[in-house]
Amino acid sequence: MLSLESLNKQRTAEAAKLERLRLRLRTAEDSLREAQDGLDEIERNLKADRVAALVAEESWPTANAEKKLEPAHRTLTAAKSAVAVAQEAVRIQESNLQEIDAQIYSRRDE
């Protein structure tokens, strides 16, 4: 059984860890937004190219479009995964911190 002083030190360390995890989550969310924005821009440009090709009665270069879209989709998928992982890490750390808080609270009542 840890002393109240030890629990308070542990809480401080775990709270700092939670803040670092939240920072990583914000970074992952920023990367997700950037990936989505990048994909959106590629899709807008491809749509404009497609419209121009149709107006000029030219064929739509599908292979070229896929070459541009595939990396953007992979980047977006990786960014979504990073956000999900960071969210889960934050959730777990918040739970850990709540457990320490409960131990501190129960010690103060003794």
C-alpha positions in Angstrom: 0.0 0.0 0.0 1.4 3.3 -1.1 1.6 6.3 1.2 -0.4 9.5 0.4 2.9 11.2 -0.5 3.8 8.4 -3.0 0.3 8.5 -4.5 0.5 12.3 -5.0 3.9 11.9 -6.7 2.5 9.1 -8.9 -0.6 11.2 -9.7 1.7 14.1 -10.8 3.7 11.8 -13.1 0.5 10.2 -14.5 -1.1 13.6 -15.1 2.0 14.8 -17.0 1.8 11.6 -19.0 -1.8 12.3 -19.8 -1.0 15.7 -21.1 1.7 14.3 -23.3 -0.8 11.8 -24.7 -3.3 14.6 -25.3 -0.6 16.5 -27.2 0.0 13.4 -29.4 -3.8 13.2 -30.0 -3.9 16.8 -31.1 -1.0 16.2 -33.4 -2.7 13.1 -34.8 -5.9 15.1 -35.3 -4.0 17.9 -37.1 -2.4 15.3 -39.4 -5.8 13.8 -40.1 -7.2 17.2 -41.1 -4.2 17.8 -43.3 -4.6 14.4 -44.9 -8.3 15.0 -45.5 -7.6 18.5 -46.9 -4.9 17.0 -49.2 -7.3 14.4 -50.5 -10.1 16.9 -50.9 -7.8 19.1 -53.0 -6.7 16.2 -55.2 -10.4 15.3 -55.7 -11.3 18.9 -56.6 -8.5 19.1 -59.1 -9.4 15.8 -60.6 -13.0 16.8 -60.9 -11.9 20.0 -62.7 -9.7 18.0 -65.0 -12.5 15.6 -65.7 -14.9 18.4 -66.5 -12.4 20.0 -68.8 -11.8 16.7 -70.6 -15.5 16.2 -71.1 -16.0 19.7 -72.4 -13.1 19.1 -74.8 -14.7 15.7 -75.6 -11.5 13.9 -74.6 -11.3 10.7 -72.6 -10.8 10.9 -68.9 -7.4 9.6 -67.8 -8.5 7.1 -65.1 -5.0 5.6 -64.5 -3.6 9.0 -63.8 -6.3 9.8 -61.4 -5.8 6.6 -59.5 -2.0 7.3 -59.2 -2.9 10.6 -57.5 -5.7 9.3 -55.3 -4.1 6.1 -53.9 -1.3 7.7 -51.9 -3.7 10.3 -50.5 -6.1 7.6 -49.4 -3.3 5.6 -47.7 -2.2 8.8 -45.9 -5.8 9.4 -44.8 -6.2 5.8 -43.6 -2.9 6.0 -41.6 -4.0 9.3 -40.1 -7.4 7.9 -39.0 -5.6 5.0 -37.4 -3.2 7.3 -35.5 -6.1 9.3 -34.1 -7.9 6.1 -33.0 -4.8 4.8 -31.3 -4.2 8.1 -29.6 -7.8 8.4 -28.4 -7.6 4.9 -26.9 -4.3 5.8 -25.1 -5.8 9.0 -23.7 -8.9 7.0 -22.5 -6.8 4.4 -20.8 -4.5 7.1 -19.1 -7.6 9.0 -17.9 -8.9 5.8 -16.3 -5.5 5.2 -14.7 -5.5 8.8 -13.3 -9.1 8.3 -12.0 -7.9 5.2 -10.1 -5.1 7.0 -8.5 -7.5 9.9 -7.6 -9.8 7.3 -5.9 -6.9 5.9 -3.9 -5.8 9.4 -2.8 -9.4 10.2 -1.8 -9.8 7.0 0.2 -6.4 7.6 1.9 -7.5 11.1 3.0 -10.6 9.6 4.6 -8.5 7.2 6.7 
